[in-house]
Amino acid sequence: MKPDTEVSGLLLQGRRVTGVAVNGTEVSATVVVDALGRRTRTAEWLAQRGIDEAKPQSSDCGVVYYSRYYRLRDGFELPDGRWFLGPRGDLGYMGYSTFPGDNRTFAALLAVPPGRPSSRALKEAAVFEAVMATTPAMRQWVNPEGVVPITDVLTMAGLRNSLREFPHASVSGLFPIGDSMCHSDPILALGLSFALRQSVELADAIDEQPNLDEAAAAFRERTNPLIRERFDFATQLDDQRLRMWNGEPVDFTSKDGAYALFTVVAGGVAALEDPDVFRVMTRRNGLLDSLRVLDDDHAIQSRIEHIFRGVAAGPRPPQGPTQDEMESIFENAIGRAE
Ligand SMILES: Cc1cc2nc3c(=O)[nH]c(=O)nc-3n(C[C@H](O)[C@H](O)[C@H](O)COP(=O)(O)OP(=O)(O)OC[C@H]3O[C@@H](n4cnc5c(N)ncnc54)[C@H](O)[C@@H]3O)c2cc1C
């Protein structure tokens, strides 16, 4: 769709969609795919026609992300290390991560719980860089000698996991895909994969079922299990992580403790030690397998527990500042920036 093209409403005959209004012009269609992203106005347009849609299910991600993009200087190569794609980790009260990009660029990200006033200073580049400088894993990539920032610090707040019931209030011919149907905590990076999988499943469902209601049922059957399990997982993970960041005792070392966090923290560590765990975790995180590939495998869960205990008991490289030290970093960097 061209950048200046705006969809402003749906055309309906009873409970059947017959097209959309585009730039004030009515465009007929037998099938309408709502790919308008997470701020889609479809529910509002249906409500205007007296069709009330169930509200999407939704849960708070409990996190604010601060990210900044960098480009590598000529001749500099990002160091490789013991990680999947790039450095990432958790300090117990906040997290950090990297996202490799195209054309010698990458994003560095800091994740903090909402409502911690000092963290708001992270939107200042000087404060963000001061934190990078004291977090050893991140310092390997966010190294001023090797990279230059190409953006300001970008804030993502008010994030929620969201899952829309489908079919849309039983409106024939109307299909949501991508973020308009479901979006989840960006740290899981599921959005593009969801959208691509749904697009293929929708095309196949319509191809195989010319009756649009039957196609909708087939589409739901093909996509709902995948999306539902990831929505539930994101909801549990976000809740457990927020409680840990806020100082509650949360056990991520045991499959019988905070299970979602266990799969990410202990599972992530064990995957770097054991090829079988690596295969399970990589396929699971990358949507090649259902979450059940680990949830149903108690032997691998026990192996993760065992490996994690061994790693945790051994000597570990410094992770980063304590929470008190981090507060001082914020204060000092704010002082210098003023
Ligand atoms: C900062 C950030 C980082 C991310 N990182 C990752 C990642 O690493 N991996 C990953 O998988 N996902 C990531 N995501 C999520 C990913 O971008 C989304 O899941 C994906 O873009 C969803 O695609 P979509 O087509 O459903 O919606 P969108 O990409 O949001 O596209 C919807 C489009 O519809 C347009 N639109 C909306 N309303 C109208 C209207 N009324 N008329 C006309 N056009 C309209 C919008 O302008 C937009 O162009 C990230 C998201 C953000 C914000």
Ligand as a Chemical Component Dictionary entry (heavy atoms), coordinates in Angstrom:
data_LIG
# 
_chem_comp.id                   LIG 
_chem_comp.type                 NON-POLYMER 
_chem_comp.pdbx_formal_charge   0 
_chem_comp.three_letter_code    LIG 
# 
loop_
_chem_comp_atom.comp_id 
_chem_comp_atom.atom_id 
_chem_comp_atom.alt_atom_id 
_chem_comp_atom.type_symbol 
_chem_comp_atom.charge 
_chem_comp_atom.model_Cartn_x 
_chem_comp_atom.model_Cartn_y 
_chem_comp_atom.model_Cartn_z 
_chem_comp_atom.pdbx_ordinal 
LIG C1  C1  C 0 11.334 -1.473  17.674 1  
LIG C2  C2  C 0 10.751 -2.804  17.229 2  
LIG C3  C3  C 0 11.602 -3.898  17.073 3  
LIG C4  C4  C 0 11.090 -5.117  16.636 4  
LIG N1  N1  N 0 11.952 -6.168  16.478 5  
LIG C5  C5  C 0 11.479 -7.334  15.998 6  
LIG C6  C6  C 0 12.358 -8.428  15.774 7  
LIG O1  O1  O 0 13.561 -8.349  16.014 8  
LIG N2  N2  N 0 11.834 -9.585  15.270 9  
LIG C7  C7  C 0 10.504 -9.727  15.010 10 
LIG O2  O2  O 0 10.057 -10.782 14.570 11 
LIG N3  N3  N 0 9.637  -8.698  15.230 12 
LIG C8  C8  C 0 10.095 -7.525  15.708 13 
LIG N4  N4  N 0 9.234  -6.500  15.926 14 
LIG C9  C9  C 0 7.800  -6.728  15.665 15 
LIG C10 C10 C 0 7.514  -6.638  14.190 16 
LIG O3  O3  O 0 7.965  -5.387  13.695 17 
LIG C11 C11 C 0 5.994  -6.764  14.001 18 
LIG O4  O4  O 0 5.549  -7.952  14.622 19 
LIG C12 C12 C 0 5.656  -6.839  12.526 20 
LIG O5  O5  O 0 6.071  -5.652  11.886 21 
LIG C13 C13 C 0 4.146  -7.011  12.358 22 
LIG O6  O6  O 0 3.838  -6.894  11.014 23 
LIG P1  P1  P 0 2.395  -6.409  10.590 24 
LIG O7  O7  O 0 2.421  -6.382  9.096  25 
LIG O8  O8  O 0 1.363  -7.212  11.271 26 
LIG O9  O9  O 0 2.228  -4.919  11.156 27 
LIG P2  P2  P 0 3.077  -3.611  10.856 28 
LIG O10 O10 O 0 4.482  -3.945  10.480 29 
LIG O11 O11 O 0 2.834  -2.730  12.044 30 
LIG O12 O12 O 0 2.393  -3.014  9.569  31 
LIG C14 C14 C 0 1.112  -2.405  9.605  32 
LIG C15 C15 C 0 1.097  -1.326  8.547  33 
LIG O13 O13 O 0 -0.252 -0.867  8.378  34 
LIG C16 C16 C 0 -0.222 0.535   8.287  35 
LIG N5  N5  N 0 -1.534 1.052   8.686  36 
LIG C17 C17 C 0 -2.092 1.059   9.918  37 
LIG N6  N6  N 0 -3.327 1.598   9.876  38 
LIG C18 C18 C 0 -3.540 1.948   8.586  39 
LIG C19 C19 C 0 -4.649 2.546   7.894  40 
LIG N7  N7  N 0 -5.765 2.885   8.533  41 
LIG N8  N8  N 0 -4.529 2.744   6.559  42 
LIG C20 C20 C 0 -3.403 2.390   5.893  43 
LIG N9  N9  N 0 -2.333 1.804   6.493  44 
LIG C21 C21 C 0 -2.404 1.600   7.820  45 
LIG C22 C22 C 0 0.888  0.954   9.211  46 
LIG O14 O14 O 0 1.348  2.269   8.882  47 
LIG C23 C23 C 0 1.936  -0.114  8.916  48 
LIG O15 O15 O 0 2.749  0.225   7.838  49 
LIG C24 C24 C 0 9.706  -5.268  16.369 50 
LIG C25 C25 C 0 8.850  -4.170  16.547 51 
LIG C26 C26 C 0 9.360  -2.948  16.982 52 
LIG C27 C27 C 0 8.407  -1.790  17.163 53 
# 
loop_
_chem_comp_bond.comp_id 
_chem_comp_bond.atom_id_1 
_chem_comp_bond.atom_id_2 
_chem_comp_bond.value_order 
_chem_comp_bond.pdbx_ordinal 
LIG C1  C2  SING 1  
LIG C2  C3  SING 2  
LIG C2  C26 DOUB 3  
LIG C3  C4  DOUB 4  
LIG C4  N1  SING 5  
LIG C4  C24 SING 6  
LIG N1  C5  DOUB 7  
LIG C5  C6  SING 8  
LIG C5  C8  SING 9  
LIG C6  O1  DOUB 10 
LIG C6  N2  SING 11 
LIG N2  C7  SING 12 
LIG C7  O2  DOUB 13 
LIG C7  N3  SING 14 
LIG N3  C8  DOUB 15 
LIG C8  N4  SING 16 
LIG N4  C9  SING 17 
LIG N4  C24 SING 18 
LIG C9  C10 SING 19 
LIG C10 O3  SING 20 
LIG C10 C11 SING 21 
LIG C11 O4  SING 22 
LIG C11 C12 SING 23 
LIG C12 O5  SING 24 
LIG C12 C13 SING 25 
LIG C13 O6  SING 26 
LIG O6  P1  SING 27 
LIG P1  O7  DOUB 28 
LIG P1  O8  SING 29 
LIG P1  O9  SING 30 
LIG O9  P2  SING 31 
LIG P2  O10 DOUB 32 
LIG P2  O11 SING 33 
LIG P2  O12 SING 34 
LIG O12 C14 SING 35 
LIG C14 C15 SING 36 
LIG C15 O13 SING 37 
LIG C15 C23 SING 38 
LIG O13 C16 SING 39 
LIG C16 N5  SING 40 
LIG C16 C22 SING 41 
LIG N5  C17 SING 42 
LIG N5  C21 SING 43 
LIG C17 N6  DOUB 44 
LIG N6  C18 SING 45 
LIG C18 C19 SING 46 
LIG C18 C21 DOUB 47 
LIG C19 N7  SING 48 
LIG C19 N8  DOUB 49 
LIG N8  C20 SING 50 
LIG C20 N9  DOUB 51 
LIG N9  C21 SING 52 
LIG C22 O14 SING 53 
LIG C22 C23 SING 54 
LIG C23 O15 SING 55 
LIG C24 C25 DOUB 56 
LIG C25 C26 SING 57 
LIG C26 C27 SING 58 
# 
